[in-house]
């Protein structure tokens, strides 16, 4: 595994998949989606993904912006993991307390090898050895990006020589307003009847119904106004907005799980996945220590809510991993429409 130095990041290769609707930039560092330029009507292509301005910033990217999350996404309380009655201590890379997004040597901050490239497809490969960050198994990870019309399809796969915990995802942040307005000035719909409430350290605790609560996004709802509507919500206060698992009532290749709509309601993103849950993060902890590249190429300081991350995932678990296996396969599709 390549050490995540700034010098190494400068060596990362960049690739572009493009057609008349989209031009999407990828990096071999983190098998990352760096930029998504979408043509709105007769306008020129405009970036709708949070993009750090220089390659050397990605090793110090606390937002995991655009990165492939592997070997796992989300938090594991105290880094304690039980698989088939065997107990593993994972690294505690979040404030020395909990395990976050696969640990200190996760693949969001490593080089991936480009193994296949066609006009519309890129495939990246990476490996992790047994006991890296505490996980069992020698593991191979693969991500394939396929551009088709207004869709980007993502296939994430992995194999291991031991049963292990694999929960890959992608951490792209979206702002369908092309950053002319806040990411909170978007409308959100999630096909979810249940949400997982967190404790104050963002550790998932229990499932509750979304109906008639601050988490009811079963129809298009303005994100910023919904947060403002519930100023006393302990969940919104702790997360500075949304940072929660939604348990999907519909998932699979034929039904969309989640959708975003721009403030002018002219641009939409429909997310389809076979994952049973997703995390919606409204960017409440983003701050001005990082800058992002705007549509005109200028730099602008990040701020809370400037873009929204959507991470398909397994449902969270307490200690005992119910998803232990030697293989993993996840499908994600982003469909952009006017």
C-alpha positions as semicolon CSV with decimal commas, in nm:
position;residue;x (nm);y (nm);z (nm)
1;X;0,000;0,000;0,000
2;X;0,137;0,343;-0,096
3;X;0,201;0,589;0,185
4;X;-0,028;0,888;0,167
5;X;0,221;1,171;0,126
6;X;0,161;1,493;-0,060
7;X;0,443;1,400;-0,296
8;X;0,268;1,071;-0,370
9;X;-0,059;1,247;-0,442
10;X;0,112;1,460;-0,704
11;X;0,196;1,135;-0,885
12;X;-0,170;1,036;-0,909
13;X;-0,307;0,988;-1,258
14;X;-0,625;1,168;-1,362
15;X;-0,879;1,035;-1,610
16;X;-1,193;1,176;-1,772
17;X;-1,507;1,005;-1,897
18;X;-1,720;1,236;-2,107
19;X;-2,012;1,260;-2,346
20;X;-2,246;1,540;-2,457
21;X;-2,408;1,552;-2,110
22;X;-2,129;1,493;-1,859
23;X;-1,754;1,525;-1,813
24;X;-1,642;1,342;-1,498
25;X;-1,285;1,353;-1,368
26;X;-1,134;1,068;-1,166
27;X;-0,810;1,021;-0,977
28;X;-0,616;0,703;-0,908
29;X;-0,558;0,841;-0,559
30;X;-0,850;0,702;-0,361
31;X;-1,023;0,585;-0,684
32;X;-1,175;0,927;-0,643
33;X;-1,448;1,118;-0,828
34;X;-1,287;1,461;-0,841
35;X;-1,525;1,660;-1,057
36;X;-1,868;1,617;-1,215
37;X;-1,940;1,870;-1,487
38;X;-2,299;1,860;-1,607
39;X;-2,448;2,055;-1,896
40;X;-2,766;2,232;-1,788
41;X;-2,977;2,314;-2,092
42;X;-2,772;2,524;-2,333
43;X;-2,527;2,629;-2,063
44;X;-2,166;2,521;-2,059
45;X;-2,062;2,231;-1,838
46;X;-2,067;2,328;-1,470
47;X;-1,913;2,140;-1,180
48;X;-2,166;2,006;-0,927
49;X;-1,924;1,807;-0,707
50;X;-1,711;1,940;-0,422
51;X;-1,360;1,948;-0,572
52;X;-1,037;2,027;-0,391
53;X;-0,828;2,257;-0,612
54;X;-0,496;2,067;-0,609
55;X;-0,395;1,702;-0,607
56;X;-0,158;1,744;-0,312
57;X;-0,451;1,841;-0,087
58;X;-0,618;1,500;-0,108
59;X;-0,393;1,316;0,146
60;X;-0,504;1,575;0,405
61;X;-0,866;1,563;0,292
62;X;-1,069;1,531;0,616
63;X;-1,392;1,537;0,414
64;X;-1,311;1,221;0,213
65;X;-1,437;1,429;-0,080
66;X;-1,513;1,208;-0,379
67;X;-1,321;0,913;-0,237
68;X;-1,402;0,544;-0,254
69;X;-1,462;0,433;0,104
70;X;-1,294;0,098;0,167
71;X;-1,267;-0,144;0,335
72;X;-1,571;-0,001;0,514
73;X;-1,770;0,318;0,548
74;X;-1,920;0,468;0,861
75;X;-1,831;0,438;1,228
76;X;-1,773;0,127;1,438
77;X;-1,806;0,204;1,807
78;X;-1,478;0,166;1,998
79;X;-1,343;-0,022;1,697
80;X;-1,477;-0,349;1,833
81;X;-1,579;-0,605;1,575
82;X;-1,693;-0,966;1,611
83;X;-1,694;-1,197;1,308
84;X;-1,795;-1,562;1,338
85;X;-1,738;-1,554;1,715
86;X;-1,385;-1,415;1,672
87;X;-1,320;-1,070;1,816
88;X;-1,111;-0,803;1,643
89;X;-0,988;-0,467;1,764
90;X;-0,987;-0,217;1,480
91;X;-0,784;0,103;1,488
92;X;-0,948;0,400;1,659
93;X;-0,883;0,675;1,408
94;X;-1,160;0,912;1,521
95;X;-1,041;1,106;1,826
96;X;-0,885;0,787;1,960
97;X;-1,233;0,654;2,041
98;X;-1,400;0,499;1,737
99;X;-1,320;0,345;1,400
100;X;-1,412;0,563;1,099
101;X;-1,427;0,482;0,726
102;X;-1,192;0,182;0,742
103;X;-0,916;0,311;0,970
104;X;-0,583;0,487;0,932
105;X;-0,470;0,286;0,628
106;X;-0,802;0,293;0,447
107;X;-0,809;0,299;0,068
108;X;-0,952;0,651;0,044
109;X;-0,593;0,767;0,097
110;X;-0,406;0,518;-0,121
111;X;-0,319;0,463;-0,484
112;X;-0,541;0,236;-0,690
113;X;-0,415;0,069;-1,006
114;X;-0,603;0,135;-1,328
115;X;-0,661;-0,213;-1,471
116;X;-0,904;-0,140;-1,755
117;X;-0,994;0,167;-1,959
118;X;-1,234;0,208;-2,249
119;X;-1,414;0,509;-2,394
120;X;-1,687;0,486;-2,129
121;X;-1,536;0,276;-1,850
122;X;-1,258;0,289;-1,590
123;X;-1,168;0,008;-1,349
124;X;-0,941;0,053;-1,046
125;X;-0,786;-0,216;-0,823
126;X;-0,630;-0,209;-0,474
127;X;-0,521;-0,457;-0,207
128;X;-0,511;-0,472;0,172
129;X;-0,323;-0,735;0,371
130;X;-0,454;-0,942;0,660
131;X;-0,488;-0,742;0,985
132;X;-0,436;-0,399;0,828
133;X;-0,628;-0,172;1,069
134;X;-0,734;-0,492;1,246
135;X;-0,950;-0,644;0,972
136;X;-0,907;-1,015;0,895
137;X;-0,825;-1,137;0,545
138;X;-0,604;-1,058;0,252
139;X;-0,841;-0,851;0,043
140;X;-0,870;-0,725;-0,313
141;X;-1,096;-0,430;-0,397
142;X;-1,224;-0,319;-0,736
143;X;-1,421;-0,014;-0,850
144;X;-1,564;0,020;-1,200
145;X;-1,706;0,349;-1,327
146;X;-1,924;0,336;-1,640
147;X;-2,065;0,646;-1,810
148;X;-2,387;0,596;-2,006
149;X;-2,584;0,896;-2,132
150;X;-2,675;1,102;-1,822
151;X;-2,582;0,822;-1,579
152;X;-2,265;0,725;-1,398
153;X;-2,282;0,364;-1,284
154;X;-2,049;0,249;-1,005
155;X;-1,979;-0,118;-0,933
156;X;-1,780;-0,181;-0,613
157;X;-1,653;-0,535;-0,555
158;X;-1,416;-0,711;-0,318
159;X;-1,289;-1,056;-0,230
160;X;-1,108;-1,194;0,075
161;X;-0,943;-1,522;0,179
162;X;-1,127;-1,499;0,512
163;X;-1,471;-1,390;0,621
164;X;-1,439;-1,021;0,692
165;X;-1,632;-0,695;0,710
166;X;-1,653;-0,512;0,377
167;X;-1,887;-0,216;0,331
168;X;-1,765;-0,005;0,040
169;X;-1,922;0,326;-0,061
170;X;-1,846;0,657;-0,230
171;X;-1,818;0,994;-0,058
172;X;-1,888;1,250;-0,331
173;X;-2,049;1,577;-0,217
174;X;-2,314;1,726;-0,448
175;X;-2,438;2,078;-0,506
176;X;-2,675;2,082;-0,803
177;X;-2,678;2,462;-0,789
178;X;-2,319;2,451;-0,922
179;X;-2,223;2,621;-0,593
180;X;-2,400;2,945;-0,686
181;X;-2,616;2,873;-0,379
182;X;-2,568;2,665;-0,065
183;X;-2,593;2,288;-0,076
184;X;-2,872;2,330;0,178
185;X;-3,068;2,509;-0,095
186;X;-3,154;2,174;-0,251
187;X;-3,462;1,956;-0,224
188;X;-3,416;1,603;-0,091
189;X;-3,627;1,289;-0,123
190;X;-3,536;0,958;0,044
191;X;-3,737;0,639;0,008
192;X;-3,708;0,555;0,378
193;X;-3,965;0,484;0,646
194;X;-3,700;0,452;0,918
195;X;-3,394;0,646;1,029
196;X;-3,124;0,559;1,281
197;X;-3,088;0,798;1,574
198;X;-2,731;0,867;1,693
199;X;-2,573;0,945;2,026
200;X;-2,375;1,266;2,071
201;X;-2,061;1,102;1,925
202;X;-2,249;1,016;1,601
203;X;-2,267;0,646;1,686
204;X;-2,590;0,486;1,556
205;X;-2,825;0,370;1,832
206;X;-3,181;0,282;1,731
207;X;-3,423;0,285;1,440
208;X;-3,729;0,509;1,453
209;X;-4,004;0,596;1,208
210;X;-3,944;0,897;0,983
211;X;-4,314;0,982;0,939
212;X;-4,407;1,330;1,067
213;X;-4,061;1,392;1,214
214;X;-3,765;1,609;1,119
215;X;-3,641;1,307;0,918
216;X;-3,945;1,277;0,695
217;X;-3,803;1,322;0,345
218;X;-4,041;1,082;0,171
219;X;-4,139;1,366;-0,063
220;X;-3,921;1,649;-0,192
221;X;-3,828;1,869;0,105
222;X;-3,603;2,176;0,115
223;X;-3,304;2,071;0,326
224;X;-3,217;2,407;0,480
225;X;-3,574;2,495;0,568
226;X;-3,629;2,153;0,724
227;X;-3,324;2,199;0,950
228;X;-3,442;2,550;1,043
229;X;-3,788;2,409;1,119
230;X;-3,649;2,196;1,403
231;X;-3,396;2,417;1,589
232;X;-3,448;2,222;1,913
233;X;-3,391;1,878;1,762
234;X;-3,114;1,707;1,964
235;X;-3,030;1,500;1,655
236;X;-2,991;1,804;1,429
237;X;-2,798;1,991;1,698
238;X;-2,544;1,713;1,748
239;X;-2,494;1,658;1,373
240;X;-2,521;2,029;1,281
241;X;-2,790;1,909;1,046
242;X;-2,806;1,560;0,902
243;X;-2,549;1,283;0,947
244;X;-2,777;0,981;0,970
245;X;-2,849;0,637;0,831
246;X;-3,178;0,602;0,647
247;X;-3,311;0,247;0,607
248;X;-3,435;0,223;0,250
249;X;-3,783;0,096;0,179
250;X;-3,688;0,049;-0,187
251;X;-3,353;-0,060;-0,323
252;X;-3,230;-0,235;-0,634
253;X;-3,153;-0,165;-0,997
254;X;-3,513;-0,078;-1,087
255;X;-3,609;0,173;-0,816
256;X;-3,437;0,486;-0,698
257;X;-3,347;0,525;-0,332
258;X;-3,281;0,895;-0,305
259;X;-3,306;1,212;-0,512
260;X;-3,175;1,568;-0,500
261;X;-3,328;1,865;-0,679
262;X;-3,164;2,203;-0,738
263;X;-3,307;2,520;-0,589
264;X;-3,458;2,621;-0,924
265;X;-3,599;2,267;-0,953
266;X;-3,444;2,230;-1,298
267;X;-3,164;1,980;-1,224
268;X;-3,208;1,649;-1,046
269;X;-2,993;1,363;-0,926
270;X;-3,158;1,025;-0,883
271;X;-2,952;0,773;-0,687
272;X;-3,020;0,404;-0,735
273;X;-2,846;0,137;-0,527
274;X;-2,882;-0,220;-0,410
275;X;-2,754;-0,118;-0,066
276;X;-3,018;-0,145;0,210
277;X;-2,936;0,194;0,364
278;X;-2,763;0,524;0,301
279;X;-2,604;0,796;0,508
280;X;-2,713;1,151;0,432
281;X;-2,454;1,405;0,550
282;X;-2,550;1,769;0,508
283;X;-2,195;1,893;0,562
284;X;-2,244;2,055;0,900
285;X;-1,877;2,017;0,998
286;X;-1,727;2,155;0,677
287;X;-1,528;2,472;0,747
288;X;-1,310;2,739;0,588
289;X;-0,985;2,549;0,645
290;X;-1,044;2,393;0,303
291;X;-1,117;2,560;-0,027
292;X;-1,303;2,416;-0,324
293;X;-1,301;2,491;-0,695
294;X;-1,606;2,673;-0,829
295;X;-1,754;2,643;-1,177
296;X;-1,545;2,932;-1,313
297;X;-1,223;2,785;-1,173
298;X;-1,202;3,029;-0,883
299;X;-1,139;2,909;-0,528
300;X;-1,383;2,957;-0,245
301;X;-1,363;2,858;0,122
302;X;-1,576;2,563;0,226
303;X;-1,852;2,630;0,474
304;X;-2,114;2,422;0,657
305;X;-2,370;2,287;0,413
306;X;-2,195;2,395;0,094
307;X;-2,251;2,045;-0,049
308;X;-2,432;1,722;0,045
309;X;-2,282;1,371;0,068
310;X;-2,490;1,057;0,006
311;X;-2,326;0,726;0,103
312;X;-2,501;0,396;0,020
313;X;-2,423;0,147;0,296
314;X;-2,524;-0,154;0,494
315;X;-2,735;-0,070;0,796
316;X;-2,517;0,002;1,101
317;X;-2,448;-0,271;1,355
318;X;-2,342;-0,297;1,719
319;X;-2,023;-0,500;1,766
320;X;-2,123;-0,821;1,583
321;X;-2,096;-0,783;1,204
322;X;-2,399;-0,944;1,034
323;X;-2,249;-0,891;0,685
324;X;-1,933;-1,103;0,725
325;X;-1,841;-1,270;0,396
326;X;-1,553;-1,342;0,158
327;X;-1,707;-1,147;-0,129
328;X;-1,877;-0,809;-0,171
329;X;-2,069;-0,652;-0,459
330;X;-2,246;-0,313;-0,457
331;X;-2,417;-0,115;-0,732
332;X;-2,466;0,263;-0,729
333;X;-2,605;0,477;-1,011
334;X;-2,623;0,855;-1,033
335;X;-2,867;0,978;-1,297
336;X;-2,866;1,349;-1,375
337;X;-3,167;1,507;-1,542
338;X;-3,311;1,842;-1,642
